[in-house]
Amino acid sequence: MNKTEQHKKAVIDALEKSLGVVTTACKSVGIGRTQFYSWLKEDEEFSKQVKDVENIALDFAESQLHKQIQDSSTAATIFYLKTKGKKRGYIERQEIEHQGGITIEPKDWV
C-alpha cells in the first residue's frame, strides 16, 4: 500500500471517529480539505467509502432521535412526525407538486 492509499485509509478511519466531519478528519490525519475533495472527486472507491461513513453518521443521528422520542421528548416526536409522517398529514405547510410547465409572459410580471 503506497503513502497516498495509507492517507486515504487514515482519513476514512478519522471520518468514522468524527461522525463524518471532514475538517476534523483532515486535521487529525494532516491533510488539507482540498486534497480530501480532490480524492473524493477522482477516486470512486474513496468516494464510496466516504458515503458509507455519511450513512453511518446518519444512522447514529436517527438512533439518537429515536432515543429522545422514547424519553418522551415532545420536540423530537414533532420533528419525526414532520419529516417522516408527511404522508399521514403531519405537515405545517401545504406542498404542491406539478408536472407541467407554466409560461409567463413578461407583460404578466407588471
VMD Tcl script that draws the C-alpha trace (Angstrom):
set ca {
  {0.00 0.00 0.00}
  {1.52 3.33 -1.05}
  {1.60 6.52 1.02}
  {-1.50 8.03 -0.65}
  {-3.54 4.89 -0.03}
  {-2.41 4.90 3.61}
  {-3.54 8.52 3.94}
  {-6.90 7.72 2.36}
  {-7.45 4.83 4.76}
  {-6.46 7.05 7.69}
  {-8.94 9.69 6.52}
  {-11.75 7.13 6.34}
  {-10.93 5.93 9.86}
  {-10.82 9.54 11.11}
  {-14.15 10.29 9.41}
  {-15.73 7.38 11.27}
  {-14.42 8.71 14.59}
  {-15.61 12.26 13.84}
  {-19.02 11.10 12.51}
  {-18.20 12.44 9.07}
  {-16.81 15.88 9.97}
  {-14.35 16.46 7.14}
  {-12.31 19.27 8.73}
  {-11.76 17.27 11.91}
  {-10.77 14.15 9.99}
  {-8.37 16.01 7.70}
  {-6.69 17.79 10.61}
  {-6.20 14.56 12.53}
  {-4.53 12.92 9.52}
  {-2.57 16.00 8.46}
  {-4.01 16.60 5.01}
  {-5.83 19.60 3.61}
  {-9.51 19.74 2.75}
  {-8.55 20.49 -0.86}
  {-6.71 17.17 -1.06}
  {-9.69 15.38 0.51}
  {-12.12 16.81 -2.06}
  {-9.69 16.02 -4.87}
  {-9.64 12.36 -3.79}
  {-13.41 12.42 -3.41}
  {-13.79 13.64 -6.99}
  {-11.15 11.44 -8.60}
  {-11.29 8.14 -6.67}
  {-14.57 6.25 -6.99}
  {-13.71 3.74 -4.23}
  {-12.72 6.51 -1.80}
  {-15.94 8.35 -2.62}
  {-17.96 5.19 -1.90}
  {-16.23 4.75 1.45}
  {-16.94 8.39 2.39}
  {-20.62 7.91 1.50}
  {-20.69 4.79 3.68}
  {-19.36 6.84 6.61}
  {-22.00 9.51 5.95}
  {-24.68 6.81 6.17}
  {-23.21 5.54 9.45}
  {-23.35 9.08 10.86}
  {-26.95 9.47 9.68}
  {-27.88 6.14 11.26}
  {-26.32 7.30 14.52}
  {-28.26 10.58 14.44}
  {-31.50 8.72 13.75}
  {-30.84 6.37 16.65}
  {-30.33 9.39 18.93}
  {-33.62 10.85 17.71}
  {-35.40 7.59 18.48}
  {-33.90 7.58 21.98}
  {-35.23 11.09 22.55}
  {-38.68 10.02 21.36}
  {-38.58 7.07 23.77}
  {-37.65 9.52 26.54}
  {-40.89 11.43 25.77}
  {-39.27 14.44 24.08}
  {-42.13 16.37 22.54}
  {-39.78 18.28 20.22}
  {-38.19 15.07 18.92}
  {-41.60 13.50 18.36}
  {-42.86 16.54 16.46}
  {-39.68 16.67 14.37}
  {-40.01 13.00 13.49}
  {-43.65 13.35 12.50}
  {-42.95 16.45 10.38}
  {-40.21 14.64 8.47}
  {-41.38 11.02 8.35}
  {-45.14 11.47 8.79}
  {-45.87 13.80 5.87}
  {-47.89 11.17 4.01}
  {-50.14 10.88 7.06}
  {-50.82 14.61 7.18}
  {-48.23 15.74 9.72}
  {-47.23 18.92 7.89}
  {-47.29 22.61 8.71}
  {-47.45 23.89 5.19}
  {-49.00 22.59 2.06}
  {-46.63 21.26 -0.56}
  {-47.82 21.31 -4.14}
  {-46.16 19.29 -6.88}
  {-46.85 19.81 -10.54}
  {-45.62 18.09 -13.66}
  {-46.29 20.71 -16.34}
  {-44.57 23.91 -17.26}
  {-46.15 27.31 -16.98}
  {-45.19 30.09 -19.35}
  {-45.37 33.61 -18.00}
  {-45.15 36.44 -20.48}
  {-43.11 39.49 -19.39}
  {-46.22 41.68 -19.59}
  {-47.78 39.50 -16.85}
  {-45.00 40.46 -14.42}
  {-46.19 44.03 -14.01}
}
mol new
graphics top color blue
foreach p $ca { graphics top sphere $p radius 0.5 }
foreach p [lrange $ca 0 end-1] q [lrange $ca 1 end] { graphics top cylinder $p $q radius 0.2 }
display resetview
